[in-house]
Amino acid sequence: MLSFYQFSAACLFLLGLSGIAFNTRNIIILLMSIELMLAGISFSQLTLSIFLDDIVGQLFTIFILTVAAAESAIGLAILVVYHKLSGTIEVSRINLLRG
């Protein structure tokens, strides 16, 4: 049964990785792909922690989810500022954010 959960976690991670590899224009899809990769890693950590009866993996999963939430909030805030400056959310015009 553990192999099914690990396979599901690997599928989540690979789905996020393919979203980053095949998407070169939309920043929102890139952020969602990063979130999928972090969710896959968290799911893998959680299932192994439950299988091994170790609380450290579960605590590490909570830490990963907290970092993912912070990354999401900061990324969306930068995206709003970027959209106000350029009127688009294409990655190709990201050099407008230079300080």
N, C-alpha and C positions, 0 to 999 in steps of 0.2 A: 504493500500500500504506500510505503514511503516513496517508491520509485515513481508512482503516479503524481505525487505532489512535487517531486523534484522535476519531473518532466513538465508539469504545468508552470513552475517557476522559470524553467529554462525557456519555455515558449514565450512567457511574458517578457523576459529579458531580450530574446531575439527579435520579438516584435518591436520593442523600443529601439533596438539597434538598427533594424531595417528602416524604421521611420527616420532615424538620423541620417542613414546612408543614402536613402532615396529622395529625401526632401531637401531641396537647396534654396527654397524661397520663403516659406512661411515660418515665422518665428514661433507662432502658437503651436504648430505641429512639432517643432523641435522641443519646446518645453514639455509638451505632452509625452513625447518619446522619452525624454529624460525621466519623467515621472514613472513611466512604465518600466524602465530599466531599474529604477530604485525599488519599485513595487516587487519586481521579480526577485531581486536580491533579498529583500525583506522577507518575502514568502519562503525563500529557500532557507534563510537563517532560522525562521520560526519553526518550520517543519523539522529541521535537524535538531533544534533545541528541544522540541517536544519529544522527538524520537529518542534522544540521548538523555532525557530527563535532567536538563541543565538550564538554569535560569539565566545564565550569562547571554545566551543567544537571544532570549526574549527581551532582555534589557537592551541589547545591541539593536534589535529590531525597532524598539521604541525610539532609540536615538536616531536611527536612519529615517524613520518617518517624521521626526521633528525637523531634521535637516532638510528633508524633502519639502515640508510645508514652508519653511523659511525661504528656501530656494524659489519656490513657486510664488510667494508673495513679492520677493525682490524682483524676480524676473518679470512679473506682470506690471509692477510699478515702472520699471525701465521701459517696458513695452508701451505703456500709456504715454510716457514722456516722448518716446521715439515717434509714436503716431501723431502727437501734437506738433512735433517739429517737421516731419516729412510728409504727413498725410497718407502714408502707406506702412505696411509692416513687412516689406520684402527684405530679405537678408542682404541682397546685393547692394542696397543703399545704406548699409549700417555705418559707413565711414562718416556720416553726418554727426555722430555722437562724440567725435573727438573734442577734447577740452581745450 
